[in-house]
Amino acid sequence: MNRLIPCGVCVLLAGIAVAQDRTEWKEVASEKGKYKILFPKETKHQSGKFGPLELYADGTAVDGTVYMVGYQPLPDSPVKMEVPKDLEYLLDPKMEPKARFAGAKVGLMARQNAKLVREKNVKVGKVEGREFVVNYERRPGESRTLRNQVFVVGKMFYSIFVDAAKAETVDHRDHGAKFFDSLKFTAETK
């Protein structure tokens, strides 16, 4: 089985990468995704399916740095399908957010053959999430840094990331930090 397919976010990455010289940040408000965030340019929306699960992503790329918001409605009942153990967090609607975040980390590390740089709790408004920063090789000799934040809001799972060739880009105030700091969920939170 192609292990990139379940990631949803990673699946749609290739179709979104486009370079641009000038950065003009624009707010994107997704009615379907129930979020608002600043992107460094116009985004491309993609959707797909992984078995019965729906996957969505909005993203763009500037100078080789990819900015992406992926989201997936959680199923109403457990999904029975064969997946690698590190992807089971996608299938169980009753899984607690912390367990889902741990599953997302395991999946990210396995699919990207990544090395963990740091991990911490994050918060957007009242919504608690988890952040992982990893280094990985996209191709031999091509090192990348990926900063990924994951959240569960109601019945929606989110994976927000910046993937860059330069490690400092994922945290820089004019790049990664600006992207992550602008995130707001528009769905009701408990």
C-alpha positions in Angstrom: 0.0 0.0 0.0 1.3 3.5 -0.8 1.8 4.9 2.7 1.5 8.5 1.6 -2.2 8.2 0.6 -3.6 8.2 4.1 -1.8 11.3 5.1 -4.3 13.3 3.1 -2.2 16.4 3.5 0.9 14.8 2.0 -1.1 13.3 -0.8 -2.2 16.6 -2.1 1.2 18.3 -1.6 2.6 17.6 -5.1 -0.4 19.2 -6.9 0.0 22.5 -4.9 3.7 23.3 -5.1 4.2 26.5 -7.2 6.9 29.2 -6.8 6.4 32.9 -6.6 8.8 35.8 -6.1 6.6 38.2 -4.1 4.7 37.4 -1.0 1.3 39.0 -0.5 -0.4 37.4 2.5 -4.2 36.8 2.1 -6.7 35.6 4.5 -8.4 32.3 3.5 -11.7 31.5 5.2 -12.8 28.0 4.5 -16.6 27.4 5.1 -16.2 23.7 4.7 -13.1 23.5 6.8 -14.4 25.9 9.4 -11.1 27.9 9.7 -9.5 31.1 8.8 -5.7 31.6 8.2 -3.3 33.8 6.3 -1.6 32.2 3.3 1.3 33.9 1.5 -0.6 33.8 -1.8 -3.7 32.3 -3.5 -4.4 28.8 -2.5 -5.4 25.7 -4.3 -8.1 23.5 -2.9 -8.0 19.7 -3.3 -10.0 16.8 -2.1 -9.8 13.1 -2.2 -10.9 9.9 -0.6 -9.1 7.3 1.4 -11.6 4.4 1.4 -14.8 5.9 2.8 -13.0 8.9 4.4 -13.0 12.3 2.8 -9.8 14.4 2.8 -9.4 18.0 2.0 -6.5 20.4 1.7 -5.9 24.1 1.0 -2.4 25.1 0.3 0.2 26.9 -1.7 4.0 27.2 -2.1 6.3 30.1 -2.3 10.0 29.8 -3.2 9.9 26.0 -2.4 8.2 26.4 1.0 4.8 24.7 1.2 2.0 26.1 3.4 -1.0 23.7 3.9 -4.1 23.2 5.9 -5.5 19.6 5.7 -8.7 18.6 7.3 -10.8 15.4 7.6 -14.3 15.0 8.9 -14.1 12.2 11.5 -16.3 9.2 10.8 -19.6 8.7 12.6 -18.8 5.1 13.4 -15.6 3.1 13.4 -14.3 2.4 9.9 -13.3 -1.1 9.1 -10.5 -1.2 6.6 -7.0 -2.5 6.4 -4.4 0.2 7.2 -0.9 0.2 8.7 -1.1 0.4 12.5 0.4 3.9 12.4 -2.7 5.2 10.5 -5.5 3.7 12.8 -5.9 7.2 14.3 -7.9 8.2 11.2 -10.5 5.5 11.6 -11.9 5.6 15.2 -14.4 8.5 15.9 -14.2 7.9 19.7 -10.5 8.2 20.0 -9.4 10.9 22.5 -7.6 13.9 20.9 -4.3 13.1 22.7 -4.3 9.6 21.4 -5.1 10.9 17.9 -2.2 13.4 18.1 0.2 10.5 19.2 -1.0 8.5 16.2 -0.5 11.5 13.9 3.1 11.8 15.2 3.8 8.1 14.6 2.4 8.3 11.1 4.4 11.4 10.3 7.6 9.9 11.6 7.1 6.6 9.7 6.0 8.0 6.4 8.7 10.7 6.2 11.4 8.6 7.9 11.8 11.7 9.9 13.9 12.8 12.9 12.0 14.7 15.6 13.5 18.1 16.3 10.9 19.2 18.9 7.4 18.6 20.1 5.1 20.7 22.3 1.5 21.4 23.2 -0.1 24.3 21.3 -3.4 26.2 21.6 -5.5 28.1 19.1 -8.2 30.0 21.1 -9.6 27.3 23.4 -8.6 24.5 21.2 -5.6 22.4 22.4 -3.4 20.7 19.9 0.1 19.3 19.4 3.1 20.5 17.3 5.8 18.4 15.8 8.9 19.7 14.0 10.8 17.1 12.1 13.7 17.0 9.6 13.6 14.5 6.7 15.0 13.9 3.3 12.5 14.3 0.5 15.1 12.8 -1.9 18.7 11.8 -1.2 20.6 15.0 -0.4 17.5 17.2 -0.2 16.9 17.9 3.5 13.6 19.5 4.6 12.1 20.7 7.8 8.4 20.2 8.5 6.5 22.0 11.2 3.1 20.3 11.8 0.3 21.2 14.2 -2.6 18.9 14.7 -6.0 19.6 16.3 -9.5 18.1 16.7 -12.4 20.5 16.7 -15.8 18.9 17.1 -15.8 16.1 14.5 -13.0 17.5 12.4 -9.3 16.6 12.4 -6.8 19.2 11.2 -3.2 19.0 10.2 -1.6 22.4 9.5 2.0 22.5 8.2 4.9 24.4 6.7 7.4 22.4 4.8 10.7 24.2 4.0 14.2 23.6 2.7 15.6 26.0 5.3 14.9 25.0 8.9 14.6 28.6 10.1 11.7 29.3 7.7 9.2 27.2 9.6 9.5 29.5 12.7 10.4 32.8 11.1 8.0 35.7 12.0 7.5 36.5 8.3 6.9 32.9 7.2 6.0 29.9 9.4 5.2 31.9 12.5 2.9 34.3 10.6 1.0 31.4 9.1 0.5 29.4 12.4 -0.2 32.5 14.5 -3.0 33.6 12.1 -5.0 30.3 12.5 -8.5 30.6 13.9 -11.2 27.9 14.0 -14.7 29.1 13.1 -16.6 26.0 14.3 -18.1 26.0 17.8 -15.7 24.6 20.4 -16.6 23.0 23.7 
